[in-house]
Amino acid sequence: MYYVYKDGEMFCTATFVGDKSKAELNGYKAITDAEYKKLCNRELCWKNGKLYPYPSTDEEKENENKQAKLARIAELKRLLSDSDYKALKFAEGYISAEDYAETKLARQSWRNEINDLENQIGGDV
């Protein structure tokens, strides 16, 4: 009998071979020989206590690309949020158009990039 770590990260194939009680005490879960072979052949992967079909290389790349775009969108939204106070100061007349011009251009550039990234990943985030 093979055992895989219960809370292992995706693609984890760390196994424990031996006594069931020792394996369970150390946080491992029993899997069948067939499941173990599929893990080794990368037909299945293990994540948070469950077996999943192993994503193809293309799927992995697509997911990584999407995650990078989502992270960039989050970063750009933080930049917009962090500069909101300048937009409010300008709207309320506390800073001049000249003083706000650079911030205004940057904010529009960030919005454009957010829109482009959202279109690339298929919708609003």
HUQUI-V891106 format. One record per pair of residues at least 4 apart in sequence whose C-alpha atoms are under 7 Angstrom apart, sorted by the first residue. I is the first residue (numbers start at 0). J is the second residue. D is the distance in whole Angstrom. If there is no record, write none. Layout:
BEGIN
I;J;D + I;J;D
END
This chain:
BEGIN
0;16;7 + 0;29;7 + 0;30;7 + 0;31;6 + 0;32;7 + 1;14;7 + 1;15;6 + 1;16;5 + 1;29;6 + 1;30;6 + 1;31;6 + 1;32;7 + 1;35;7 + 2;14;5 + 2;15;5 + 2;16;6 + 2;22;7 + 2;27;6 + 2;28;5 + 2;29;4 + 2;30;6 + 3;12;7 + 3;13;6 + 3;14;5 + 3;15;6 + 3;27;5 + 3;28;5 + 3;29;7 + 3;30;7 + 4;13;7 + 4;14;7 + 4;26;6 + 4;27;4 + 4;28;6 + 5;26;6 + 5;27;5 + 5;28;6 + 5;47;6 + 5;48;5 + 6;46;7 + 6;47;5 + 6;48;6 + 7;11;6 + 7;45;7 + 7;46;6 + 7;47;6 + 8;45;7 + 8;46;5 + 8;47;7 + 9;44;6 + 9;45;5 + 9;46;4 + 10;44;5 + 10;45;6 + 11;44;7 + 11;45;6 + 12;38;6 + 12;39;7 + 15;22;7 + 18;22;6 + 19;23;6 + 20;24;6 + 21;25;6 + 22;26;7 + 22;27;5 + 23;27;5 + 23;28;6 + 30;34;6 + 30;35;7 + 31;35;6 + 32;36;6 + 33;37;6 + 34;38;6 + 35;39;6 + 36;40;6 + 37;41;6 + 37;42;5 + 37;43;5 + 38;42;6 + 38;43;5 + 38;44;6 + 41;53;6 + 42;52;6 + 42;53;5 + 43;50;6 + 43;51;5 + 43;52;4 + 43;53;5 + 44;50;6 + 44;51;5 + 44;52;6 + 44;53;5 + 45;49;6 + 45;50;5 + 45;51;6 + 46;50;7 + 54;58;6 + 54;59;6 + 55;59;6 + 56;60;6 + 57;61;6 + 58;62;6 + 59;63;6 + 60;64;6 + 61;65;6 + 62;66;6 + 63;67;6 + 64;68;6 + 65;69;6 + 65;120;6 + 66;70;6 + 67;71;6 + 68;72;6 + 68;116;6 + 69;73;6 + 70;74;6 + 71;75;6 + 72;76;6 + 72;113;6 + 73;77;6 + 74;78;6 + 75;79;6 + 75;109;6 + 75;113;7 + 76;80;6 + 77;81;6 + 78;82;6 + 79;83;6 + 79;106;6 + 82;86;7 + 83;87;6 + 84;88;6 + 85;89;6 + 86;90;6 + 87;91;6 + 88;92;6 + 88;93;5 + 88;94;6 + 89;93;6 + 89;94;5 + 89;95;6 + 89;99;7 + 94;98;6 + 94;99;7 + 95;99;6 + 96;100;6 + 99;103;6 + 100;104;6 + 101;105;6 + 102;106;6 + 103;107;6 + 104;108;6 + 105;109;6 + 106;110;6 + 107;111;6 + 108;112;6 + 109;113;6 + 110;114;6 + 111;115;6 + 112;116;6 + 113;117;6 + 114;118;6 + 115;119;6 + 116;120;6 + 117;121;6 + 117;122;5 + 117;123;6 + 117;124;7 + 118;122;6
END
